[in-house]
Every structure is written in C-alpha cells, then in structure tokens.
Amino acid sequence: MEICLVGAGRIGEVHSKNINDNKKTNLKYVVDINFIAAKKIAKKYNAIPLKSVDEAIKKNDFDSVLIGSATNTHINFIKKFSNQGKNILCEKPIDLDINKVRECIKTLKKNKTKFFIGFMRRFDPSLMKLKKHINEGKIGEIQMISITSRDPMPPPIEYVKVSGGIFLDSQIHDIDLARWLLSENPTEVVSRGSCLIDKKIGRAGDFDSVNTILKTKSGKLCQINNSRQTVYGYDQRVEVFGSKGMISTTNLRDSNLEITTKNITNAKDNYQYFFLERYKDAFINELDNFVNSVEKNLTPAPSFQDGFLEMKIAEAATKSAKKNKIFKI
Ligand SMILES: NC(=O)c1ccc[n+]([C@@H]2O[C@H](COP(=O)([O-])OP(=O)(O)OC[C@H]3O[C@@H](n4cnc5c(N)ncnc54)[C@H](O)[C@@H]3O)[C@@H](O)[C@H]2O)c1
C-alpha cells in the first residue's frame, strides 16, 4: 500500500515510523504546510515531501492516506481524498465541526470510501484481551465501567485553543472505549468540569479536570475521569464490573524493576510517560488493521459512524459541563 501522510507533527512522527516499518506499506509522500517538518520526516524514510494536500491530489499515485494534521483541517482533506477514491485512516476527532462531519457522510457513501478513525486504544494488546474476556462472558453481563485517563502534562496553550476542548480532544478516546466495551450506545450524558491545574486553560474556555457519567438504554453505567496533569506519569486504567466478576487493565511501567532498601519497600519502576510509549503497540496494530481490512475488503472499524457518534457524545458532555445539565443523546 502506497501511503501519503498528511501532517508531520507529533502524531505524524509516530505514523511515519510505523508505515516505514510495516512490510505491506510504503511511505510515498509527507505533506505539511510546515515544509521543514515534512522534509525532516521524508528524508528519514526516503519519501517525497510536499507543501500542500493539493500537490498530493495532483500526484495521485498512491492508494491510501493517513491524515494526522491539525484537527480543524481533517474534514476538507477527507472530502478531497474520498473524491479521489483513496482509502483513509484519519486521526481523531473527525473534525471540530459536527455539522461538516454530518454533511461529509454523503460524500463517503457516494464514493464508497474505506474510512477508519484513529481510535488506536481498541488495538492495545491489554485492552484487546479485556474485550475478548468480556465477549466470552467471563464477567457475565456488564453493569458498570470505570475509566481513568490522565495525561502527564497539559498540551501547549496554543494547542488547547484549537483542540475543541478536553471532551472532544481527549475524553473522546474514553468515550470510544466505553462504546466499544459496552457494545451499546449511551443515551444519557452528565459531565462536570473544573480548572484546577492551569488558569490559562480556563481563560481559553476549557477545563483541565473532568468527570463524565454515561448511561445506556438498558441502564449500564460508565464513569470517565480525565486530568491534564498527573505528577506520576500517564495514568490509564480501565475496570469493567459485571454480574459474574470484574476485569481490569492497569498502567504499564518502563521496566519490571523493583527496588527495596532500608527506607524504600518494593518500589517499582515509573509508569510509561505518555501515549507515545503506552500505546506504541496499539498504533502499530492500528495500521495493520487498516492495511488488512482494505486488502480483505472488510467493513472498516472503528468507522466514520463511530467517530461521528462519539463527537455527538463529546459535544453533549461539553454542554453538560458548561451548563450543569444532563443531556440525552
Ligand atoms: N491518537 C492519538 O492518541 C493522538 C495523539 C495526538 C494527536 N492526535 C491527533 O492528531 C492530530 C495532530 O495532532 P499533533 O499532536 O500531531 O499536532 P501537531 O501540532 O504536532 O501537528 C500537526 C501538524 O499539522 C500540520 N498542518 C496544519 N495545517 C495543515 C494543512 N493545512 N496542511 C498540512 N499540514 C497541516 C502542522 O503544520 C503540524 O505539523 C490531531 O487531530 C490530534 O487530535 C491523536
């Protein structure tokens, strides 16, 4: 699969390495309006740097595109590449504007585009095992889920301002996880938010500490808590409670080192620092899933519809926190 990568920032670096390492893919183009960044990645993997998506559209000699540019650029690029018949793997969220996303569904349907949204946590080895045990009925009927997802440090304030807010930018990963694990859509959302870490985030109209409760039609509950700053590293834990038991995943550590001295008992190595480390395998598996699904003509998952529904839930969560109200989906 010949791939054009759009976006040579933080996430572009991850995907470019994985595309280069994958035996079935070749990194053909790297597009970024920051041409220095595009050139840097292209040089590393023997690809061709381009300054704009329109240049890539003119070239047209690739099968698939991986969109990892700033969120507010996604929907325009999705439409352009869909009209050109490309397969698309796009970073989350689909875009900032849900109306444009809703409108785009028609374009994708018309072109029969194979579209995958980048919720890579579904491909994390621990979470895949957890899901398998749930599907096999090991813990019976799910009753409650608890998701903790806390970043080690806040993103730059410039990123916060264009991110769409913590629910759409960050909690959307947990919302995806919740829907995937529950195998049911939430019908009710209640969220609360505070600014406890950095006043600049509050002044930008966002929260840095949030809680959400999702409730499904059958009454299943999921609580999600997010923080933009955790002094002990990236905190990623999931617990699923059911009629026959409980199943959970906890944080991964840099190594299995343990130390015991006169003053320290059984101290373990640090938690992996952030998503680049914690979800390294998930990003690799996500690309594999994209390539294999396209090759075998499988139905895309996670799909555009997943990304759209999760935007709707994240929007409801944002409104709930801002207006102190419960929202129906
Ligand atoms: N799956 C994940 O866990 C994860 C993690 C981080 C970011 N993301 C997503 O990836 C996307 C990028 O985030 P990032 O952290 O890499 O941001 P970034 O700011 O590091 O990189 C974004 C890049 O997009 C480029 N860009 C902006 N407008 C462009 C345009 N018109 N054409 C071409 N390139 C353009 C910028 O120059 C920049 O290099 C966002 O949608 C974000 O939500 C996902």
The ligand as a MOL file (V3000), in Angstrom:
LIG
                    3D

  0  0  0     0  0            999 V3000
M  V30 BEGIN CTAB
M  V30 COUNTS 44 48 0 0 0
M  V30 BEGIN ATOM
M  V30 1 N -4.4820 9.0420 18.5640 0
M  V30 2 C -3.8840 9.7840 19.4830 0
M  V30 3 O -3.6590 9.3640 20.6180 0
M  V30 4 C -3.4600 11.1820 19.1280 0
M  V30 5 C -2.4340 11.7700 19.8480 0
M  V30 6 C -2.0260 13.0770 19.4820 0
M  V30 7 C -2.6900 13.7420 18.4700 0
M  V30 8 N -3.7240 13.1280 17.8140 0 CHG=1
M  V30 9 C -4.4420 13.8470 16.7400 0
M  V30 10 O -3.5310 14.0590 15.6590 0
M  V30 11 C -3.7650 15.3340 15.0510 0
M  V30 12 C -2.4650 16.1450 15.0830 0
M  V30 13 O -2.0330 16.2860 16.4050 0
M  V30 14 P -0.4850 16.5310 16.7550 0
M  V30 15 O -0.3740 16.3710 18.2130 0
M  V30 16 O 0.4020 15.7490 15.8570 0 CHG=-1
M  V30 17 O -0.3800 18.0800 16.4000 0
M  V30 18 P 0.9300 18.8860 15.8720 0
M  V30 19 O 0.5690 20.3030 16.0890 0
M  V30 20 O 2.1610 18.3340 16.4980 0
M  V30 21 O 0.9960 18.5440 14.3100 0
M  V30 22 C 0.0030 18.9660 13.4060 0
M  V30 23 C 0.6680 19.2090 12.0730 0
M  V30 24 O -0.3470 19.5370 11.1120 0
M  V30 25 C 0.2400 20.4970 10.2370 0
M  V30 26 N -0.7930 21.2050 9.4760 0
M  V30 27 C -1.6340 22.1730 9.9300 0
M  V30 28 N -2.4200 22.6020 8.9100 0
M  V30 29 C -2.0630 21.8910 7.8180 0
M  V30 30 C -2.5020 21.8870 6.4690 0
M  V30 31 N -3.4540 22.7290 6.0420 0
M  V30 32 N -1.9160 21.0240 5.6010 0
M  V30 33 C -0.9260 20.1950 6.0120 0
M  V30 34 N -0.4660 20.1580 7.2820 0
M  V30 35 C -1.0290 20.9950 8.1720 0
M  V30 36 C 1.0360 21.4120 11.1540 0
M  V30 37 O 1.9740 22.1910 10.4340 0
M  V30 38 C 1.6680 20.3940 12.0990 0
M  V30 39 O 2.9460 19.9760 11.6580 0
M  V30 40 C -4.9220 15.9790 15.8330 0
M  V30 41 O -6.1160 15.7240 15.1440 0
M  V30 42 C -4.9190 15.2370 17.1630 0
M  V30 43 O -6.1990 15.1620 17.7710 0
M  V30 44 C -4.0920 11.8700 18.1100 0
M  V30 END ATOM
M  V30 BEGIN BOND
M  V30 1 1 1 2
M  V30 2 2 2 3
M  V30 3 1 2 4
M  V30 4 1 4 5
M  V30 5 2 4 44
M  V30 6 2 5 6
M  V30 7 1 6 7
M  V30 8 2 7 8
M  V30 9 1 8 9
M  V30 10 1 8 44
M  V30 11 1 9 10
M  V30 12 1 9 42
M  V30 13 1 10 11
M  V30 14 1 11 12
M  V30 15 1 11 40
M  V30 16 1 12 13
M  V30 17 1 13 14
M  V30 18 2 14 15
M  V30 19 1 14 16
M  V30 20 1 14 17
M  V30 21 1 17 18
M  V30 22 2 18 19
M  V30 23 1 18 20
M  V30 24 1 18 21
M  V30 25 1 21 22
M  V30 26 1 22 23
M  V30 27 1 23 24
M  V30 28 1 23 38
M  V30 29 1 24 25
M  V30 30 1 25 26
M  V30 31 1 25 36
M  V30 32 1 26 27
M  V30 33 1 26 35
M  V30 34 2 27 28
M  V30 35 1 28 29
M  V30 36 1 29 30
M  V30 37 2 29 35
M  V30 38 1 30 31
M  V30 39 2 30 32
M  V30 40 1 32 33
M  V30 41 2 33 34
M  V30 42 1 34 35
M  V30 43 1 36 37
M  V30 44 1 36 38
M  V30 45 1 38 39
M  V30 46 1 40 41
M  V30 47 1 40 42
M  V30 48 1 42 43
M  V30 END BOND
M  V30 END CTAB
M  END
